[in-house]
Amino acid sequence: MDGAYPVDGYIRYYVPLDIDGITEAGLNLSGGAYARLPERHVTLELSIQGHGGIRRIRLVRIDWRSLKGGHSNDRRCAGPWAGKRVPETHFHRFDLNWIESERRMRKGKLPCAEPIDELIPTFEDLISFAGIHLNIKNINIVPRPNWEYDLFP
């Protein structure tokens, strides 16, 4: 490789978000994908910096066509998918990971998810889905990852 990508080949981005034209300090959209795995293992996540900017608090995440093939939810998760395995394309919704009685997010990296039943065949379809479900009106400005297509990997 020519060094254009990190050693692990994972392309990452972090961008601040605006609400009604005002950039909200600490509110970010992040995403990532492997450069050599087109249309696979894409993540989009909303997060906010915690008090003092010390740590990032994850709010929601969409995992699309994960290489891990999905994951098992903890039994303490909210909703019908508690303790069940979700497929490779799934949504870590806020309400599944929020503990109301403690007024905080669950520990870990949004451990509770549910399948996305909607067909999402392309990156552009993923971006459209994310725009609706993350409530980001201009998400279509997120560029397609600069994937490397290779006939002989």
Residue pairs with C-beta under 8 A, 6 or more apart in sequence:
1 9
5 11
5 35
6 12
9 34
9 35
9 36
10 32
10 33
10 34
10 35
11 32
11 33
11 34
11 35
11 145
11 146
12 30
12 31
12 32
13 30
13 31
13 32
14 28
14 29
14 30
15 28
15 29
15 30
16 23
16 24
16 25
16 27
16 28
17 23
17 24
17 27
17 28
17 29
17 46
17 136
18 24
19 27
25 49
26 48
26 49
26 53
27 46
27 47
27 48
28 46
28 47
28 48
28 49
28 56
29 44
29 45
29 46
29 134
29 136
29 139
29 142
30 43
30 44
30 45
30 47
31 42
31 43
31 44
31 45
31 142
32 42
32 43
33 40
33 41
33 42
33 43
33 145
33 147
34 40
34 41
34 67
35 145
35 146
35 147
35 148
36 147
36 148
36 150
36 153
37 67
37 147
38 145
38 147
38 148
38 149
39 65
39 122
39 123
39 147
40 65
40 67
41 64
41 65
41 66
41 67
42 63
42 64
42 65
42 123
42 126
42 145
43 61
43 62
43 63
43 64
44 61
44 62
44 64
44 126
44 130
44 134
45 58
45 59
45 60
45 61
45 62
45 110
46 58
46 59
46 60
46 61
46 134
47 56
47 57
47 58
47 59
48 56
48 57
48 59
49 55
49 56
49 57
50 56
50 57
57 105
58 92
58 97
58 105
58 109
58 110
59 94
59 105
60 91
60 92
60 93
60 94
60 110
60 133
60 134
61 91
61 92
61 109
61 110
61 113
62 90
62 91
62 92
62 116
62 126
62 129
62 130
62 133
62 134
63 88
63 89
63 90
63 91
63 92
63 113
64 88
64 89
64 120
64 126
65 88
65 89
66 88
66 89
66 90
67 88
68 88
69 87
69 88
70 85
70 86
70 87
70 88
70 90
71 85
71 86
71 90
71 113
72 83
72 84
72 85
72 86
73 81
73 82
73 83
73 84
73 85
73 86
73 111
73 112
73 113
74 82
74 83
74 106
74 111
74 112
75 82
75 83
76 82
76 106
77 83
77 96
77 97
77 106
77 111
77 112
78 95
78 96
78 97
78 98
78 112
79 95
79 96
79 112
79 114
80 114
81 96
81 112
81 113
81 114
81 115
82 112
86 113
86 114
86 115
87 115
89 115
89 116
89 120
90 113
90 114
90 115
90 116
91 113
91 114
91 115
91 116
91 133
92 110
92 111
92 112
92 113
93 112
93 113
93 114
96 112
96 113
96 114
97 105
97 106
97 110
97 111
97 112
98 104
98 105
98 106
99 105
99 106
106 112
116 129
118 129
119 125
120 126
120 129
123 144
123 145
124 144
127 139
127 140
127 142
128 139
128 140
130 136
130 139
131 137
131 139
131 140
